[in-house]
């Protein structure tokens, strides 16, 4: 199997003395004098290439004497103590020196990257310094302005505090004055009320005494009249009764007038007292108002002075802010100029690097292809008279001819053999993939056929159950059905639910009433349930939109299906609760604490039976 090319050196047969003993063939150049090697690889290069020479013609090949001689047309003579084996790879056989050129280019690129990174770091550091300077300048100006503003604000706050203190003292004084006046008024009114009550009591006592005297006189007169008219009592009984009634009415009227007169006197006295108090209060209020007006005028004057100072401070602040804005604008202009200069400097450096790379490439090309050192001939005058344009044109033509001719590839047959093997391998893989694809498509078809068959069987069973359950919940005259929208495509088809209660021909299930919709949905649910009954079934307030008759049908169906499954129903309907075996009620006797109260009807039913 041809896997590549390998060179082996018998190092135990070589030593530094033998290498030094080799002679220098005539007409050759030492390879170590042509190549450039880093110091750390100098010994390895001396070991590998110390006995290698480059010949100008084929005459030097005959006198190699154990040395390795390379002729510039490609011929060479191997040294002793070496062994070569293996095959040439597909991508080998290129020109000598290309790897060296690539290595040198990589080194130059690395060096230029180092320079570019250093420049970038320098630019970034300068940029950071400028940003720090800007931030420091802005922070100092802003800090100074903030300090001025804080001082002015503190002064304003202190003035406001003083004004508020004065206002609070004034309010406190007024409140104390009002409290004292109120206390004085209450005391005076209490004294006056007590005096009025005493006078009223004295007047009432005198009135009662007069009334008592007049009553005694009337009683005596009446007694005398009674003794005189005792014989005539039966005759004038009616007249005496009327007169007595009139007397009582007059006495009551007199008492009412007396009370009304006493009330009017009290009201007059009260009004007089209130008038005096009002006059005194008005005089005191006038004095306080005058004092308050004087204080207010003084405060207004002080406010104008403070506002003037505040306006001056605001003007100074705005002047400082304008100056800061001008400085920031000038700084931004300088930063923009610096960025433009840095951009021009970067372009100049890029152009310089590009020229250096071109010069290095030209120097390397002259050294490798023409064995010419650019530093040696750069100062020499031209020896020919041919124009540079003509030489350049001739050079381009020769390069084009060489490119058209191309290179001879001696390994084309081996490459073809390898590519043919690769093609046959890929073709075999392709055939395997096609076979696998056909197998997968056949499997998919079988799965789809099985799924469609099972779907149709299940659909027909659900359809039959739906019709039966629907008639059980409604009546035998009611009809219902399940219809496939697209029977040709069972994987994507939809299902239409048709429900037609007796006396109705709705075009859509949405035209049914709420109870009819609930019964239809319940019928569909139980038709699916009958395909494969579950051990438990939970229904949440299914009977809420149903009337009593439909609730009875619903509970009968639940009772029938409960022989195979256990139903848990959340309900508020009493008829549903009456049909169940066990009720679990959730109560909250204490706030935040729920309690479960079970009631088992099965024991009661057993006892009744």
Buried (B, 14 or more C-beta within 10 A) or exposed (E): EEEEEEEEEEEEEBEEEEEEEBEEBEBBBBBBEBEEEEEEEEEEBBBBBBBBBBBEEEEBBEBBEBBBBBBEEEEBBEBBEEEEEEBEBBEEEEEEBEEEBEEBBEEBEEEBEEEBEEBEEEEEEEBEEBEEEBEEBBEEBEEEBEEBBEEBEEBBEEBEEEBEEBEEEBEEEEEEEEEEBEEEBEEEBEEBBEEBEEBBEEBEEEEEEEBEEEEEEEEEEBEEEEEEEEEEEEEEEEEBEEEEEEEEEEEEEEEEEBEEEBEEBBEEBBEEBEEEBEEEEEEEEEEBEEEEEEEEEEEEEBEEEBEEBBEEBEEEBEEBEEEBEEEBEEBEEEBEEEEEEBEEEBEEBEEEBEEEBEEBBEBBBBBBEEEEEBEEEEEEEEEEEEEEEEEEEEEEEEEEEEEEEEEEEEBEEBEEEBEEEEEEEEEEEEEEEEEEEEEEEEEEEEEEEEEEEEBEEEBEBBBEBBBBBBBBBBEEEBBBEBEBEEEEEBEEEEEEBBBBBEEEEBEEBEEBEEBBBBBBBBBBBBBBBBEEEEEEBEBEEBBBBBEEEBBBBBBEBBEEBEEEEEBEBEBEBEBBBEBBEEBEEEEEEEEEEEEEEEEEBEEEEEEEE
